[in-house]
Amino acid sequence: MMMPDRVHPSNSPPSSDDNSKPPYPPPTQPSRSSNPVYVHHRSSMSQESMASKDSYPYSTSSAQSGPAPGTYVVQIPKDQIYRTPPPENAYKFEQYTRKKQKNKSCCHCCIFTFLFIIILLAALIATTMLVLFLVYHPKVPAYSIQTLSAKGINLNSTMNAISRPDVNLTMRFENRNSKIGIWYEEGNDMGIYYNGNRLGDGIVPPFYQTAGNVTLVEAELVGAGIVFAGTERTGLVVQQAAGKVPLTLKVTMPVRLKVGSLKTGKVTLKVICQVTVSGLTAELKVVTEACDVSVNPW
């Protein structure tokens, strides 16, 4: 007796003992000897495979056509794709980097060159000065006061007696250098002081002094409106009576040195002489004198 065929609902799965074939063939496993694996980025996939981000890589239409055997299709999110810049951009970046490094190198080169020139000039000047010193043995000139006379000093007991000092002196200028001449130029100043009060001022006449020469220079120092009063007048009277009146002579002179045919820049000589005289009269005598010399190279 034959049994009628069993009818299954459309939604019910077939029984386990059903030997019917599955609707889709099972995927084939690639062997080691298969063709090389090709990886396709999502940007190169067909529009049908990009219908949904979460869908299986193979849609119904793509499954029918199917990829070539032994080929993998890999789906990668777009934000994880790293792109390589075009070759022209890389070339421009390299050129810009090289240009920037070249500019820095040029800057450093200019600075080093400038510093090298300064150091070289300083070394040349120092060497020249050393050679001149060793060859010519420069010496500071010597100065002394030979004679001095004064008039116009009013020491009367009358109050507010005005004095108009007129001091004449003779100074000895000795150039102790055997190979160096000295130019005494304009712009010098000479003043004579008693107890810090300037009695008169004058100048040294400009002249040229040859090497090893001794020159006597005469100068007149004139003052006006000086008043000796009180203890200052009394002290001066006592010192004059004792024959020992202390005076100070200050001289500032710009000079130039002549070394061979070379004329140097200006050098300032400052001379301070401490002198004691017998009195402030026309017939005074120089009791003691001593002069100190300092050199200012500026």
MIKE-494860 format. One record per residue (C-alpha): x, y, z; residue number from 1; residue in three letters. Coordinates in Angstrom, 2 decimals, decimal comma, always signed. Each point is the difference from the previous one (the first is absolute). Layout:
<vobas>
<voba X="X" Y="Y" Z="Z" n="NUM" res="ALA"/>
...
</vobas>
This chain:
<vobas>
<voba X="+0,00" Y="+0,00" Z="+0,00" n="1" res="MET"/>
<voba X="+1,44" Y="+3,20" Z="-1,03" n="2" res="MET"/>
<voba X="+0,18" Y="+3,00" Z="+2,33" n="3" res="MET"/>
<voba X="-0,88" Y="+3,42" Z="-1,33" n="4" res="PRO"/>
<voba X="+2,87" Y="+2,48" Z="-0,38" n="5" res="ASP"/>
<voba X="+0,52" Y="+2,20" Z="+3,02" n="6" res="ARG"/>
<voba X="-0,46" Y="+3,70" Z="-0,67" n="7" res="VAL"/>
<voba X="+2,17" Y="+2,45" Z="+1,92" n="8" res="HIS"/>
<voba X="-0,91" Y="+3,59" Z="+0,63" n="9" res="PRO"/>
<voba X="+1,96" Y="+2,53" Z="-1,96" n="10" res="SER"/>
<voba X="+1,58" Y="+1,49" Z="+3,12" n="11" res="ASN"/>
<voba X="+0,92" Y="-3,30" Z="+1,65" n="12" res="SER"/>
<voba X="+3,54" Y="-1,26" Z="-0,62" n="13" res="PRO"/>
<voba X="+0,43" Y="-3,31" Z="-1,65" n="14" res="PRO"/>
<voba X="+0,61" Y="-3,01" Z="+2,16" n="15" res="SER"/>
<voba X="+3,47" Y="-1,03" Z="+0,91" n="16" res="SER"/>
<voba X="-0,24" Y="-3,14" Z="-2,00" n="17" res="ASP"/>
<voba X="-0,75" Y="+2,00" Z="-3,13" n="18" res="ASP"/>
<voba X="+2,88" Y="-0,52" Z="-2,38" n="19" res="ASN"/>
<voba X="-0,87" Y="+2,92" Z="-2,20" n="20" res="SER"/>
<voba X="+2,84" Y="+2,35" Z="-0,94" n="21" res="LYS"/>
<voba X="+0,39" Y="+3,37" Z="+1,76" n="22" res="PRO"/>
<voba X="-1,16" Y="+3,09" Z="-1,88" n="23" res="PRO"/>
<voba X="+3,57" Y="+1,30" Z="-0,25" n="24" res="TYR"/>
<voba X="+3,07" Y="-1,99" Z="-0,70" n="25" res="PRO"/>
<voba X="+2,51" Y="-0,11" Z="+2,87" n="26" res="PRO"/>
<voba X="+2,96" Y="+2,39" Z="-0,37" n="27" res="PRO"/>
<voba X="+3,07" Y="-1,58" Z="-1,39" n="28" res="THR"/>
<voba X="+3,19" Y="+0,18" Z="+2,09" n="29" res="GLN"/>
<voba X="+2,96" Y="+1,37" Z="-1,96" n="30" res="PRO"/>
<voba X="+3,00" Y="-2,24" Z="-0,15" n="31" res="SER"/>
<voba X="+3,60" Y="+1,09" Z="+0,41" n="32" res="ARG"/>
<voba X="+0,61" Y="-0,61" Z="-3,67" n="33" res="SER"/>
<voba X="-2,82" Y="+2,30" Z="-1,07" n="34" res="SER"/>
<voba X="+0,43" Y="+3,39" Z="-1,63" n="35" res="ASN"/>
<voba X="+1,35" Y="+2,99" Z="+2,05" n="36" res="PRO"/>
<voba X="-2,46" Y="+1,70" Z="+2,32" n="37" res="VAL"/>
<voba X="-1,29" Y="+3,37" Z="-1,20" n="38" res="TYR"/>
<voba X="-1,27" Y="+2,54" Z="+2,54" n="39" res="VAL"/>
<voba X="-2,53" Y="+2,52" Z="-1,29" n="40" res="HIS"/>
<voba X="-0,57" Y="+3,24" Z="+1,96" n="41" res="HIS"/>
<voba X="-3,57" Y="+1,05" Z="+0,66" n="42" res="ARG"/>
<voba X="+0,47" Y="+3,01" Z="-2,26" n="43" res="SER"/>
<voba X="+0,48" Y="-2,35" Z="-2,99" n="44" res="SER"/>
<voba X="-2,97" Y="-2,29" Z="+0,74" n="45" res="MET"/>
<voba X="-3,21" Y="+0,03" Z="-2,03" n="46" res="SER"/>
<voba X="-2,92" Y="+2,12" Z="+1,12" n="47" res="GLN"/>
<voba X="-2,06" Y="-3,10" Z="+0,66" n="48" res="GLU"/>
<voba X="+2,48" Y="-1,28" Z="+2,61" n="49" res="SER"/>
<voba X="-0,11" Y="+3,39" Z="+1,81" n="50" res="MET"/>
<voba X="-3,79" Y="-0,10" Z="+0,49" n="51" res="ALA"/>
<voba X="+0,40" Y="-0,52" Z="+3,74" n="52" res="SER"/>
<voba X="+2,96" Y="+0,33" Z="+2,39" n="53" res="LYS"/>
<voba X="-1,12" Y="-2,89" Z="+2,16" n="54" res="ASP"/>
<voba X="-1,07" Y="-2,38" Z="-2,83" n="55" res="SER"/>
<voba X="+1,91" Y="-3,08" Z="-0,93" n="56" res="TYR"/>
<voba X="+2,65" Y="+0,79" Z="-2,57" n="57" res="PRO"/>
<voba X="-1,75" Y="-2,09" Z="-2,56" n="58" res="TYR"/>
<voba X="-3,45" Y="+1,15" Z="-1,09" n="59" res="SER"/>
<voba X="-2,34" Y="-2,19" Z="-2,05" n="60" res="THR"/>
<voba X="+1,02" Y="+1,64" Z="-3,26" n="61" res="SER"/>
<voba X="+3,71" Y="-0,02" Z="+0,79" n="62" res="SER"/>
<voba X="-0,19" Y="-3,59" Z="+1,17" n="63" res="ALA"/>
<voba X="-1,40" Y="-1,08" Z="-3,35" n="64" res="GLN"/>
<voba X="+2,81" Y="+1,64" Z="-1,91" n="65" res="SER"/>
<voba X="+2,48" Y="-0,68" Z="+2,85" n="66" res="GLY"/>
<voba X="+3,64" Y="+0,97" Z="+0,26" n="67" res="PRO"/>
<voba X="+2,69" Y="-1,91" Z="-1,71" n="68" res="ALA"/>
<voba X="+0,93" Y="-3,24" Z="+1,74" n="69" res="PRO"/>
<voba X="+2,71" Y="+0,48" Z="+2,66" n="70" res="GLY"/>
<voba X="-0,76" Y="+3,76" Z="+0,39" n="71" res="THR"/>
<voba X="-0,87" Y="+1,68" Z="+3,28" n="72" res="TYR"/>
<voba X="-2,12" Y="+3,14" Z="+0,12" n="73" res="VAL"/>
<voba X="+0,82" Y="+2,00" Z="+3,12" n="74" res="VAL"/>
<voba X="-2,33" Y="+2,76" Z="+1,15" n="75" res="GLN"/>
<voba X="+1,85" Y="+2,84" Z="+1,87" n="76" res="ILE"/>
<voba X="-1,63" Y="+3,10" Z="+1,56" n="77" res="PRO"/>
<voba X="+0,80" Y="+3,14" Z="-1,93" n="78" res="LYS"/>
<voba X="+1,42" Y="+1,88" Z="+3,02" n="79" res="ASP"/>
<voba X="+2,66" Y="-2,70" Z="+0,44" n="80" res="GLN"/>
<voba X="+1,41" Y="+0,35" Z="-3,51" n="81" res="ILE"/>
<voba X="+3,35" Y="+1,86" Z="+0,01" n="82" res="TYR"/>
<voba X="+0,72" Y="+1,72" Z="-3,24" n="83" res="ARG"/>
<voba X="+3,48" Y="+0,74" Z="-1,36" n="84" res="THR"/>
<voba X="+0,49" Y="+3,59" Z="-1,25" n="85" res="PRO"/>
<voba X="+0,63" Y="+0,44" Z="-3,69" n="86" res="PRO"/>
<voba X="+3,67" Y="-0,01" Z="-1,06" n="87" res="PRO"/>
<voba X="-0,09" Y="+3,70" Z="-0,94" n="88" res="GLU"/>
<voba X="-1,06" Y="+0,93" Z="+3,57" n="89" res="ASN"/>
<voba X="+2,84" Y="-2,03" Z="+1,47" n="90" res="ALA"/>
<voba X="+2,41" Y="+1,75" Z="-2,38" n="91" res="TYR"/>
<voba X="-1,29" Y="+3,45" Z="+1,02" n="92" res="LYS"/>
<voba X="+0,32" Y="-0,88" Z="+3,70" n="93" res="PHE"/>
<voba X="+3,55" Y="-1,20" Z="-0,52" n="94" res="GLU"/>
<voba X="+0,93" Y="+3,17" Z="-1,89" n="95" res="GLN"/>
<voba X="-1,54" Y="+2,22" Z="+2,72" n="96" res="TYR"/>
<voba X="+1,86" Y="-1,89" Z="+2,74" n="97" res="THR"/>
<voba X="+3,30" Y="+0,31" Z="-1,84" n="98" res="ARG"/>
<voba X="-0,56" Y="+3,73" Z="-0,60" n="99" res="LYS"/>
<voba X="-0,73" Y="+0,62" Z="+3,70" n="100" res="LYS"/>
<voba X="+3,11" Y="-1,89" Z="+1,05" n="101" res="GLN"/>
<voba X="+2,04" Y="+1,91" Z="-2,59" n="102" res="LYS"/>
<voba X="-1,21" Y="+3,38" Z="+1,37" n="103" res="ASN"/>
<voba X="+0,96" Y="-1,00" Z="+3,55" n="104" res="LYS"/>
<voba X="+3,39" Y="-1,15" Z="-1,22" n="105" res="SER"/>
<voba X="+0,60" Y="+3,33" Z="-1,80" n="106" res="CYS"/>
<voba X="-0,96" Y="+1,97" Z="+3,16" n="107" res="CYS"/>
<voba X="+2,43" Y="-2,00" Z="+2,14" n="108" res="HIS"/>
<voba X="+2,70" Y="+0,42" Z="-2,62" n="109" res="CYS"/>
<voba X="-0,41" Y="+3,82" Z="-0,01" n="110" res="CYS"/>
<voba X="+0,18" Y="+0,19" Z="+3,80" n="111" res="ILE"/>
<voba X="+3,12" Y="-2,14" Z="+0,15" n="112" res="PHE"/>
<voba X="+1,63" Y="+2,04" Z="-2,77" n="113" res="THR"/>
<voba X="-0,74" Y="+3,29" Z="+1,80" n="114" res="PHE"/>
<voba X="+1,41" Y="-1,31" Z="+3,29" n="115" res="LEU"/>
<voba X="+3,06" Y="-1,35" Z="-1,79" n="116" res="PHE"/>
<voba X="+0,68" Y="+3,41" Z="-1,62" n="117" res="ILE"/>
<voba X="-0,30" Y="+1,80" Z="+3,37" n="118" res="ILE"/>
<voba X="+2,35" Y="-2,46" Z="+1,68" n="119" res="ILE"/>
<voba X="+2,44" Y="+0,27" Z="-2,90" n="120" res="LEU"/>
<voba X="+0,03" Y="+3,81" Z="+0,14" n="121" res="LEU"/>
<voba X="+0,52" Y="-0,04" Z="+3,77" n="122" res="ALA"/>
<voba X="+2,88" Y="-2,43" Z="-0,42" n="123" res="ALA"/>
<voba X="+1,59" Y="+2,18" Z="-2,72" n="124" res="LEU"/>
<voba X="-0,26" Y="+3,14" Z="+2,15" n="125" res="ILE"/>
<voba X="+1,45" Y="-1,78" Z="+3,02" n="126" res="ALA"/>
<voba X="+2,84" Y="-1,41" Z="-2,11" n="127" res="THR"/>
<voba X="+0,75" Y="+3,44" Z="-1,49" n="128" res="THR"/>
<voba X="+0,08" Y="+1,62" Z="+3,43" n="129" res="MET"/>
<voba X="+2,28" Y="-2,72" Z="+1,31" n="130" res="LEU"/>
<voba X="+2,40" Y="+0,41" Z="-2,94" n="131" res="VAL"/>
<voba X="+0,07" Y="+3,78" Z="+0,43" n="132" res="LEU"/>
<voba X="+0,65" Y="-0,36" Z="+3,71" n="133" res="PHE"/>
<voba X="+2,86" Y="-2,45" Z="-0,54" n="134" res="LEU"/>
<voba X="+1,57" Y="+2,03" Z="-2,79" n="135" res="VAL"/>
<voba X="-0,44" Y="+3,60" Z="+1,24" n="136" res="TYR"/>
<voba X="-0,22" Y="-0,45" Z="+3,80" n="137" res="HIS"/>
<voba X="-2,38" Y="+2,97" Z="+0,56" n="138" res="PRO"/>
<voba X="+0,50" Y="+2,06" Z="+3,15" n="139" res="LYS"/>
<voba X="-2,17" Y="+2,61" Z="+1,71" n="140" res="VAL"/>
<voba X="+1,36" Y="+3,55" Z="-0,33" n="141" res="PRO"/>
<voba X="+1,37" Y="+1,78" Z="+3,10" n="142" res="ALA"/>
<voba X="-1,16" Y="+3,42" Z="+1,20" n="143" res="TYR"/>
<voba X="+1,27" Y="+2,46" Z="+2,60" n="144" res="SER"/>
<voba X="-0,49" Y="+3,65" Z="+1,01" n="145" res="ILE"/>
<voba X="+3,08" Y="+2,15" Z="-0,52" n="146" res="GLN"/>
<voba X="-1,13" Y="+3,50" Z="+0,96" n="147" res="THR"/>
<voba X="-3,18" Y="+1,60" Z="+1,33" n="148" res="LEU"/>
<voba X="-1,06" Y="+3,53" Z="+0,87" n="149" res="SER"/>
<voba X="-3,27" Y="+1,49" Z="+1,24" n="150" res="ALA"/>
<voba X="-1,53" Y="+3,44" Z="+0,31" n="151" res="LYS"/>
<voba X="-3,39" Y="+1,52" Z="+0,66" n="152" res="GLY"/>
<voba X="-0,52" Y="-1,83" Z="+3,31" n="153" res="ILE"/>
<voba X="-1,72" Y="+2,33" Z="+2,51" n="154" res="ASN"/>
<voba X="+0,51" Y="-1,08" Z="+3,62" n="155" res="LEU"/>
<voba X="-0,98" Y="+3,29" Z="+1,69" n="156" res="ASN"/>
<voba X="-2,11" Y="-0,17" Z="+3,11" n="157" res="SER"/>
<voba X="-2,78" Y="+1,91" Z="-1,73" n="158" res="THR"/>
<voba X="-3,17" Y="-2,07" Z="-0,22" n="159" res="MET"/>
<voba X="-0,94" Y="-1,41" Z="-3,44" n="160" res="ASN"/>
<voba X="+3,34" Y="+0,97" Z="-1,55" n="161" res="ALA"/>
<voba X="-0,03" Y="-1,27" Z="-3,59" n="162" res="ILE"/>
<voba X="+3,04" Y="-1,66" Z="-1,50" n="163" res="SER"/>
<voba X="+0,81" Y="-0,35" Z="-3,69" n="164" res="ARG"/>
<voba X="+2,79" Y="-2,56" Z="-0,09" n="165" res="PRO"/>
<voba X="+2,39" Y="-0,07" Z="-2,94" n="166" res="ASP"/>
<voba X="+2,34" Y="-2,99" Z="+0,15" n="167" res="VAL"/>
<voba X="+2,83" Y="-0,59" Z="-2,47" n="168" res="ASN"/>
<voba X="+1,85" Y="-3,28" Z="-0,06" n="169" res="LEU"/>
<voba X="+2,54" Y="-1,92" Z="-2,02" n="170" res="THR"/>
<voba X="-0,37" Y="-3,77" Z="-0,37" n="171" res="MET"/>
<voba X="+2,55" Y="-2,49" Z="-1,24" n="172" res="ARG"/>
<voba X="-1,35" Y="-2,56" Z="-2,52" n="173" res="PHE"/>
<voba X="+2,36" Y="-2,93" Z="-0,51" n="174" res="GLU"/>
<voba X="-0,68" Y="-2,63" Z="-2,68" n="175" res="ASN"/>
<voba X="+1,83" Y="-3,08" Z="+1,26" n="176" res="ARG"/>
<voba X="-0,72" Y="-2,05" Z="-3,12" n="177" res="ASN"/>
<voba X="+2,84" Y="-0,43" Z="-2,49" n="178" res="SER"/>
<voba X="-2,24" Y="-1,02" Z="-2,96" n="179" res="LYS"/>
<voba X="-3,38" Y="+1,60" Z="+0,75" n="180" res="ILE"/>
<voba X="-1,04" Y="+3,62" Z="-0,56" n="181" res="GLY"/>
<voba X="-2,86" Y="+1,74" Z="+1,87" n="182" res="ILE"/>
<voba X="-2,57" Y="+2,41" Z="-1,41" n="183" res="TRP"/>
<voba X="-1,49" Y="+2,28" Z="+2,71" n="184" res="TYR"/>
<voba X="-3,32" Y="+1,09" Z="-1,46" n="185" res="GLU"/>
<voba X="-2,63" Y="+2,63" Z="+0,74" n="186" res="GLU"/>
<voba X="-2,77" Y="-0,55" Z="+2,52" n="187" res="GLY"/>
<voba X="+2,28" Y="-0,27" Z="+3,05" n="188" res="ASN"/>
<voba X="-0,67" Y="+1,57" Z="+3,40" n="189" res="ASP"/>
<voba X="+2,27" Y="+1,29" Z="+2,76" n="190" res="MET"/>
<voba X="-1,04" Y="+1,25" Z="+3,44" n="191" res="GLY"/>
<voba X="+1,74" Y="+0,92" Z="+3,26" n="192" res="ILE"/>
<voba X="-1,69" Y="-0,45" Z="+3,42" n="193" res="TYR"/>
<voba X="+0,49" Y="+1,09" Z="+3,58" n="194" res="TYR"/>
<voba X="-1,93" Y="-1,91" Z="+2,66" n="195" res="ASN"/>
<voba X="-2,47" Y="-1,23" Z="-2,66" n="196" res="GLY"/>
<voba X="-0,62" Y="+3,53" Z="-1,38" n="197" res="ASN"/>
<voba X="+0,94" Y="+0,56" Z="-3,62" n="198" res="ARG"/>
<voba X="+2,28" Y="+3,02" Z="-0,19" n="199" res="LEU"/>
<voba X="+0,37" Y="+0,10" Z="-3,78" n="200" res="GLY"/>
<voba X="-0,22" Y="-2,03" Z="-3,20" n="201" res="ASP"/>
<voba X="+1,85" Y="-0,11" Z="-3,30" n="202" res="GLY"/>
<voba X="+1,04" Y="-2,27" Z="-2,88" n="203" res="ILE"/>
<voba X="+3,10" Y="-1,71" Z="-1,38" n="204" res="VAL"/>
<voba X="+0,90" Y="+1,33" Z="-3,46" n="205" res="PRO"/>
<voba X="-0,29" Y="-2,81" Z="-2,60" n="206" res="PRO"/>
<voba X="+3,34" Y="-1,28" Z="-1,31" n="207" res="PHE"/>
<voba X="+1,83" Y="-3,11" Z="-1,22" n="208" res="TYR"/>
<voba X="+2,76" Y="-1,52" Z="+2,12" n="209" res="GLN"/>
<voba X="+2,50" Y="-2,23" Z="-1,76" n="210" res="THR"/>
<voba X="+1,38" Y="-3,22" Z="+1,47" n="211" res="ALA"/>
<voba X="+2,42" Y="+0,54" Z="+2,92" n="212" res="GLY"/>
<voba X="-0,71" Y="+3,75" Z="+0,07" n="213" res="ASN"/>
<voba X="-0,31" Y="+2,29" Z="+3,05" n="214" res="VAL"/>
<voba X="-2,22" Y="+3,08" Z="-0,38" n="215" res="THR"/>
<voba X="-0,66" Y="+2,87" Z="+2,45" n="216" res="LEU"/>
<voba X="-3,62" Y="+1,13" Z="-0,25" n="217" res="VAL"/>
<voba X="-1,12" Y="+3,36" Z="+1,37" n="218" res="GLU"/>
<voba X="-3,61" Y="+0,54" Z="+1,02" n="219" res="ALA"/>
<voba X="-2,05" Y="+2,73" Z="+1,64" n="220" res="GLU"/>
<voba X="-2,87" Y="-0,82" Z="+2,35" n="221" res="LEU"/>
<voba X="-2,42" Y="+2,82" Z="+0,73" n="222" res="VAL"/>
<voba X="-2,84" Y="+0,15" Z="+2,54" n="223" res="GLY"/>
<voba X="-2,57" Y="+2,61" Z="+1,06" n="224" res="ALA"/>
<voba X="-2,45" Y="+0,74" Z="+2,83" n="225" res="GLY"/>
<voba X="+1,75" Y="-2,05" Z="+2,68" n="226" res="ILE"/>
<voba X="-0,56" Y="+1,00" Z="+3,63" n="227" res="VAL"/>
<voba X="+2,24" Y="-1,22" Z="+2,87" n="228" res="PHE"/>
<voba X="-1,92" Y="+0,53" Z="+3,21" n="229" res="ALA"/>
<voba X="-0,16" Y="-1,32" Z="+3,54" n="230" res="GLY"/>
<voba X="+2,10" Y="-2,98" Z="+0,96" n="231" res="THR"/>
<voba X="+1,06" Y="-0,60" Z="-3,60" n="232" res="GLU"/>
<voba X="+1,64" Y="+3,45" Z="-0,22" n="233" res="ARG"/>
<voba X="+1,56" Y="-0,45" Z="+3,46" n="234" res="THR"/>
<voba X="+1,46" Y="-3,40" Z="-0,95" n="235" res="GLY"/>
<voba X="+1,44" Y="+1,31" Z="-3,26" n="236" res="LEU"/>
<voba X="+1,65" Y="+2,91" Z="+1,83" n="237" res="VAL"/>
<voba X="+1,59" Y="-2,41" Z="+2,51" n="238" res="VAL"/>
<voba X="+1,26" Y="-2,34" Z="-2,72" n="239" res="GLN"/>
<voba X="+1,41" Y="+2,87" Z="-2,03" n="240" res="GLN"/>
<voba X="+1,80" Y="+1,33" Z="+3,05" n="241" res="ALA"/>
<voba X="+1,50" Y="-3,47" Z="+0,50" n="242" res="ALA"/>
<voba X="+1,04" Y="-0,15" Z="-3,67" n="243" res="GLY"/>
<voba X="-1,97" Y="-3,17" Z="-0,75" n="244" res="LYS"/>
<voba X="-3,18" Y="+0,49" Z="-2,02" n="245" res="VAL"/>
<voba X="-1,38" Y="-3,28" Z="-1,49" n="246" res="PRO"/>
<voba X="-1,46" Y="+0,16" Z="-3,52" n="247" res="LEU"/>
<voba X="-1,35" Y="-2,62" Z="-2,40" n="248" res="THR"/>
<voba X="+0,39" Y="+0,11" Z="-3,78" n="249" res="LEU"/>
<voba X="-2,31" Y="-2,15" Z="-2,14" n="250" res="LYS"/>
<voba X="+0,55" Y="-0,44" Z="-3,73" n="251" res="VAL"/>
<voba X="-2,10" Y="-2,06" Z="-2,46" n="252" res="THR"/>
<voba X="+1,50" Y="-0,37" Z="-3,49" n="253" res="MET"/>
<voba X="-1,18" Y="-1,97" Z="-3,07" n="254" res="PRO"/>
<voba X="+3,01" Y="-1,33" Z="-1,90" n="255" res="VAL"/>
<voba X="+0,77" Y="-2,16" Z="-3,01" n="256" res="ARG"/>
<voba X="+3,05" Y="-2,21" Z="-0,43" n="257" res="LEU"/>
<voba X="+2,07" Y="-0,15" Z="-3,16" n="258" res="LYS"/>
<voba X="+1,52" Y="-3,44" Z="-0,51" n="259" res="VAL"/>
<voba X="+2,07" Y="+0,06" Z="-3,16" n="260" res="GLY"/>
<voba X="-2,36" Y="+1,33" Z="-2,67" n="261" res="SER"/>
<voba X="-3,08" Y="-1,10" Z="+1,97" n="262" res="LEU"/>
<voba X="-2,03" Y="+2,46" Z="+2,07" n="263" res="LYS"/>
<voba X="-2,14" Y="-1,60" Z="+2,70" n="264" res="THR"/>
<voba X="-3,36" Y="+1,06" Z="+1,38" n="265" res="GLY"/>
<voba X="-0,44" Y="+2,39" Z="+2,90" n="266" res="LYS"/>
<voba X="+1,25" Y="-0,93" Z="+3,45" n="267" res="VAL"/>
<voba X="-0,72" Y="+2,18" Z="+3,06" n="268" res="THR"/>
<voba X="+2,79" Y="+0,79" Z="+2,43" n="269" res="LEU"/>
<voba X="-0,90" Y="+1,26" Z="+3,47" n="270" res="LYS"/>
<voba X="+2,74" Y="+1,73" Z="+1,99" n="271" res="VAL"/>
<voba X="-0,37" Y="+0,96" Z="+3,68" n="272" res="ILE"/>
<voba X="+2,82" Y="+1,94" Z="+1,61" n="273" res="CYS"/>
<voba X="+0,27" Y="+0,71" Z="+3,72" n="274" res="GLN"/>
<voba X="+2,15" Y="+3,10" Z="+0,41" n="275" res="VAL"/>
<voba X="+1,04" Y="+2,07" Z="+3,03" n="276" res="THR"/>
<voba X="+1,07" Y="+3,62" Z="-0,48" n="277" res="VAL"/>
<voba X="+1,46" Y="+2,60" Z="+2,32" n="278" res="SER"/>
<voba X="-2,96" Y="+2,32" Z="-0,46" n="279" res="GLY"/>
<voba X="-2,52" Y="+1,38" Z="-2,47" n="280" res="LEU"/>
<voba X="+2,18" Y="+2,82" Z="-1,24" n="281" res="THR"/>
<voba X="+1,87" Y="+0,88" Z="-3,15" n="282" res="ALA"/>
<voba X="+3,32" Y="-1,01" Z="+1,62" n="283" res="GLU"/>
<voba X="-1,16" Y="-3,36" Z="+1,37" n="284" res="LEU"/>
<voba X="+2,14" Y="-3,09" Z="-0,15" n="285" res="LYS"/>
<voba X="-0,94" Y="-3,60" Z="-0,65" n="286" res="VAL"/>
<voba X="+0,81" Y="-1,93" Z="+3,16" n="287" res="VAL"/>
<voba X="-1,19" Y="-3,50" Z="-0,96" n="288" res="THR"/>
<voba X="-1,83" Y="-1,49" Z="-2,96" n="289" res="GLU"/>
<voba X="-1,04" Y="-3,45" Z="-1,19" n="290" res="ALA"/>
<voba X="-2,11" Y="-0,96" Z="-2,99" n="291" res="CYS"/>
<voba X="-1,94" Y="-3,20" Z="-0,64" n="292" res="ASP"/>
<voba X="-1,15" Y="-1,06" Z="-3,48" n="293" res="VAL"/>
<voba X="-2,91" Y="-2,29" Z="-0,93" n="294" res="SER"/>
<voba X="-1,03" Y="-1,17" Z="-3,45" n="295" res="VAL"/>
<voba X="-3,60" Y="-0,34" Z="-1,15" n="296" res="ASN"/>
<voba X="-0,17" Y="-1,83" Z="-3,34" n="297" res="PRO"/>
<voba X="-3,55" Y="+1,25" Z="-0,75" n="298" res="TRP"/>
</vobas>
